[in-house]
């Protein structure tokens, strides 16, 4: 096996605003399973950035209309261009050993624990 690193976005989707609060939703367990399987520590990373109000309005409208297709994702290239020449803060937490993830919790529970750790990194801004 190679000694390379990878970055994973455990929610598997772009964060949305719910009642005015930006949230990734439920994080998937696969990144915990991979950390254990490949004996890789997890380095929590918080990226302090938001999409435009338009992006979140379209997402809310889609949910209201109960459309299954995430039409707001078509706006992502435009959102990325808007971030050009902007400062985005990226906060790295302390590494978490893959040995932490024992059988005391289900993998999905560990994933939510890591989510809390990542979201708490925002307090370090």
trRosetta pair geometry for C-beta under 8 A, 3 or more apart (Angstrom, degrees):
i j d omega theta_ij theta_ji phi_ij phi_ji
1 38 7.0 -177 -171 -146 154 95
5 40 7.8 143 -123 -153 67 128
7 45 7.3 -28 -140 32 110 152
8 30 7.8 -144 -169 97 147 97
8 31 4.6 173 101 -103 152 121
8 34 7.6 135 -53 56 158 147
9 12 6.7 153 104 -69 88 26
10 24 7.6 62 78 150 81 149
10 27 3.9 26 125 -159 120 105
10 28 5.5 -157 -177 45 74 73
10 30 7.5 178 -134 55 78 80
10 31 4.8 -81 -95 5 102 138
10 111 6.0 -179 178 -158 142 109
10 114 7.4 97 -9 93 167 125
10 115 7.2 -123 81 -76 137 94
11 15 7.1 81 64 -77 167 68
11 24 3.7 -134 -65 172 152 109
11 25 5.4 110 -152 60 116 87
11 26 7.3 132 -128 82 79 35
11 27 5.4 -66 -75 -101 62 64
11 28 7.1 140 -123 -4 17 84
12 28 5.7 48 -23 -12 121 131
13 16 7.9 -13 126 -25 116 99
13 24 7.4 143 71 -165 79 73
13 25 6.8 13 60 35 120 133
13 70 7.6 -152 -148 -104 120 164
14 51 7.2 38 172 -31 130 138
14 72 7.9 -127 71 109 137 112
14 73 7.0 163 9 -101 132 83
14 76 6.9 -151 -63 -97 153 118
15 22 5.2 51 144 179 129 91
15 23 6.1 177 -157 89 99 18
15 24 4.7 -58 -96 -82 89 58
15 25 7.7 -175 -124 -3 57 78
16 22 7.5 -176 101 -142 21 58
16 23 6.9 -29 66 64 63 69
16 25 7.1 38 30 -40 101 105
16 56 6.8 134 -159 -126 66 82
16 59 5.2 -156 -134 155 111 152
17 20 6.1 -2 179 -128 114 15
17 21 6.5 144 -154 65 71 27
17 22 5.4 -39 -92 -85 74 58
17 23 7.6 105 -120 16 30 74
17 56 4.5 22 20 -147 122 133
17 59 7.4 124 35 77 78 132
17 60 7.4 -37 74 -58 95 110
18 21 5.8 -34 67 62 70 84
18 23 5.7 -39 22 34 111 121
22 50 6.3 -108 -89 -110 151 104
24 27 6.5 35 110 -71 130 83
24 115 6.9 -137 56 -140 129 119
26 108 7.8 4 177 -167 113 107
26 111 8.0 63 172 111 74 124
26 112 7.3 -39 -145 -86 74 100
27 31 7.7 -54 169 30 111 121
27 108 8.0 162 87 -154 72 66
27 111 4.3 -155 101 159 108 109
27 112 6.2 172 41 -79 104 50
27 114 7.1 -106 99 72 164 99
27 115 4.7 -170 -13 -63 137 122
28 31 7.0 103 87 -1 83 87
28 108 7.7 -57 -160 -114 33 84
28 111 6.4 -130 97 -150 22 161
29 32 5.3 -58 -169 40 66 113
29 33 5.9 66 136 -24 88 104
29 106 7.6 -67 -107 143 143 85
29 107 3.7 81 -163 123 127 109
29 108 4.5 -70 -63 -74 117 61
29 110 7.3 81 -133 58 88 94
29 111 4.9 -117 -96 -33 55 135
30 33 5.4 -55 -145 39 37 114
30 34 6.1 37 157 -20 69 106
31 34 5.7 -50 -143 38 32 112
31 35 6.4 40 154 -26 63 102
31 42 7.2 86 148 -111 108 123
31 111 6.9 110 53 -115 96 101
31 114 7.9 -117 94 81 122 161
32 35 5.7 -50 -149 31 31 114
32 36 6.6 25 155 -13 63 105
32 42 7.8 -29 -101 -56 59 144
32 101 5.4 163 -171 -129 103 154
32 107 4.7 171 87 -161 131 91
32 110 4.8 112 -128 96 154 124
32 111 5.4 -111 -22 -67 126 81
32 114 7.2 -171 -76 -8 103 141
33 36 6.1 -61 -153 39 29 107
33 37 6.0 24 155 -17 66 113
33 107 5.6 17 -57 -145 87 151
34 37 5.7 -56 -136 41 31 110
34 38 5.8 -3 174 11 69 114
34 40 7.1 -19 131 43 82 123
35 38 6.9 -73 -136 53 16 86
35 39 7.9 44 166 -126 51 6
35 40 5.0 -107 -136 73 61 82
35 41 7.0 46 -158 -134 111 10
35 42 5.3 -34 -108 -53 148 98
35 98 4.4 -166 150 -112 92 101
35 101 6.7 104 88 6 118 147
36 39 7.5 15 -174 -75 26 44
36 98 5.2 165 -91 -180 46 106
36 101 5.4 -102 -68 80 115 128
38 98 8.0 -144 74 -108 59 161
39 98 5.6 -167 -144 59 38 155
40 98 5.8 95 64 -58 35 132
41 95 4.4 32 146 -179 137 113
41 96 6.1 161 -170 74 86 42
41 97 5.3 -46 -110 -109 101 37
41 98 5.7 -114 -85 -26 44 80
42 95 7.0 146 75 -158 40 64
42 96 4.6 -18 63 59 94 102
42 98 7.2 115 -18 -77 82 68
42 114 6.4 -39 131 -131 156 138
43 92 6.0 -12 167 -160 111 100
43 93 6.8 167 -176 65 60 72
43 95 5.1 -38 -89 -98 78 73
43 96 7.6 176 -82 15 29 74
44 92 7.2 134 83 -164 60 47
44 93 3.5 4 65 37 109 129
44 94 7.6 16 30 49 104 44
44 96 6.8 60 -30 -11 96 116
44 114 6.5 -165 -94 -169 105 86
44 117 5.1 -112 -94 118 159 109
44 118 4.6 -151 -164 -86 108 75
44 121 6.2 -179 128 -46 117 136
45 90 6.4 -9 -170 -174 101 95
45 91 7.1 154 -157 79 51 50
45 92 5.7 -17 -103 -103 76 64
45 93 7.3 -132 -64 11 34 83
45 118 6.9 -1 62 -133 33 107
45 121 7.8 -103 -168 70 17 172
46 90 7.3 164 83 -156 52 46
46 91 4.5 -6 56 57 100 102
46 93 7.5 75 -12 -34 95 100
46 118 5.3 153 -75 180 85 75
46 119 7.0 130 -109 -100 122 23
46 121 3.8 -176 -9 82 135 124
46 122 5.5 -140 171 -59 154 69
47 88 6.5 5 -170 164 88 116
47 89 7.8 156 -157 90 41 54
47 90 5.4 -10 -107 -109 69 80
48 88 6.5 170 72 -172 70 66
48 89 4.1 3 43 65 127 99
48 90 7.3 -145 15 -73 80 34
48 91 7.0 59 -27 -8 107 103
48 122 6.5 126 -94 -121 104 88
48 125 6.3 84 -82 -90 159 134
49 83 6.8 18 -154 -119 132 133
49 88 4.8 -8 -71 -135 117 113
51 55 3.8 -48 136 59 128 158
51 56 6.6 150 83 -39 104 84
51 75 7.6 93 -174 113 133 117
51 76 7.9 -67 -113 -109 134 62
51 79 4.7 -28 -134 -141 98 139
52 55 4.9 112 58 -3 72 98
52 56 7.5 -148 99 4 46 84
52 75 7.9 -106 45 159 110 132
52 79 6.2 -142 0 -112 94 89
52 82 6.4 10 -50 91 116 173
53 56 5.9 -62 -153 43 37 105
53 57 6.0 41 150 -24 71 107
54 57 5.6 -54 -144 35 30 113
54 58 6.4 30 157 -18 64 104
54 75 6.9 -163 114 -151 103 153
55 58 6.1 -59 -154 35 26 108
55 59 6.5 25 150 -17 63 108
55 72 5.6 94 -166 -170 69 112
55 75 5.1 -167 -105 104 86 143
55 76 7.9 83 -126 -78 127 53
55 79 5.7 37 -71 -84 142 130
56 59 5.4 -50 -145 37 36 115
56 60 6.3 37 155 -19 67 104
56 72 7.9 61 -86 -143 20 149
57 60 5.8 -55 -147 38 30 109
57 61 6.2 32 153 -20 65 106
58 61 5.7 -53 -145 36 31 112
58 62 6.4 35 153 -22 64 104
58 71 6.4 -113 166 98 113 96
58 72 4.3 147 102 -97 111 93
58 75 6.4 134 44 -18 157 145
59 62 5.8 -53 -150 33 30 113
59 63 6.6 28 153 -16 63 104
59 70 7.6 2 -118 -154 86 83
59 72 4.2 -18 -69 -36 78 161
60 63 5.7 -54 -150 36 34 110
60 64 6.2 36 151 -21 66 106
61 64 5.5 -53 -147 36 32 114
61 65 6.2 20 157 -8 66 110
62 65 6.0 -64 -146 47 27 102
62 67 4.7 -82 -160 55 81 111
62 69 7.7 -109 -154 83 128 60
62 70 6.9 97 142 -132 164 41
62 71 5.5 179 -92 33 132 101
62 72 6.3 -115 -6 -25 142 99
63 66 7.1 27 -178 -79 35 40
63 67 7.9 -82 -64 40 21 73
67 71 6.5 3 115 -12 144 114
70 73 4.6 60 115 -16 106 113
71 74 5.9 -29 -177 9 58 114
72 75 5.5 -45 -173 24 58 116
72 76 7.9 85 136 -44 67 81
73 76 5.5 -12 -166 -18 55 118
75 78 5.2 -62 -168 47 64 115
75 79 5.7 71 135 -31 85 103
76 79 5.2 -53 -142 35 36 116
76 80 6.3 40 159 -23 67 101
77 80 5.7 -52 -151 32 33 113
77 81 6.6 33 152 -18 64 104
78 81 5.8 -53 -150 35 33 112
78 82 6.6 38 151 -24 64 104
79 82 5.7 -53 -153 30 32 115
79 83 7.0 33 150 -22 62 103
80 83 5.8 -56 -159 27 35 112
80 84 7.9 58 143 -41 59 83
81 84 5.8 -22 -170 -13 46 115
82 86 7.7 17 134 -15 62 139
83 86 4.9 -96 -164 42 56 125
83 88 6.7 16 -169 -53 120 124
89 125 6.0 75 132 -120 164 105
91 121 4.4 169 106 158 127 115
91 122 7.2 175 31 -84 149 35
91 124 5.4 136 -152 75 144 120
91 125 6.9 -97 -58 -70 138 73
92 121 7.9 -155 95 -149 4 144
93 96 7.8 14 110 -31 116 97
93 117 6.2 104 -172 154 175 105
93 118 7.0 -118 -11 -99 138 53
93 121 5.2 -105 -62 -88 104 123
96 100 5.5 -52 172 10 93 153
96 114 7.0 -142 44 -110 164 102
96 117 7.4 72 -55 115 141 172
97 100 5.1 127 73 -26 77 91
98 101 6.3 -48 -173 23 52 109
99 102 7.6 18 168 -58 56 88
100 110 7.8 139 114 -145 97 121
101 105 7.9 -84 -150 63 66 98
101 107 7.2 43 -174 -115 123 71
101 110 5.0 51 -126 -142 99 161
102 105 7.8 85 75 25 64 72
105 109 3.9 -119 176 89 113 128
105 110 5.3 141 95 -52 123 79
105 113 7.3 73 106 -21 170 135
106 109 4.6 97 56 2 77 104
106 110 7.3 -141 96 -4 42 84
107 110 5.5 -52 -151 35 37 113
107 111 6.5 43 149 -25 66 101
108 111 5.3 -45 -151 29 36 119
108 112 6.8 36 151 -17 64 100
109 112 5.8 -52 -152 35 35 108
109 113 6.6 41 147 -22 64 103
110 113 5.4 -52 -152 32 37 116
110 114 6.5 35 152 -18 67 102
111 114 5.9 -54 -152 35 32 109
111 115 6.5 39 147 -24 64 103
112 115 5.2 -45 -149 30 38 120
112 116 6.8 44 151 -21 64 97
113 116 5.8 -51 -157 30 33 112
113 117 6.7 34 147 -18 64 103
114 117 5.4 -50 -151 35 39 115
114 118 6.3 40 151 -20 68 103
115 118 5.7 -55 -149 37 31 111
115 119 6.3 27 156 -15 66 108
116 119 5.9 -57 -144 40 29 108
116 120 6.2 31 155 -21 64 109
117 120 5.8 -59 -151 35 28 112
117 121 7.2 44 148 -35 60 93
118 121 5.8 -40 -165 7 37 117
119 122 6.2 -27 -180 1 49 113
120 123 5.7 -28 -177 11 61 115
121 124 5.5 -43 -172 19 58 117
122 125 6.0 -18 -175 -15 54 113
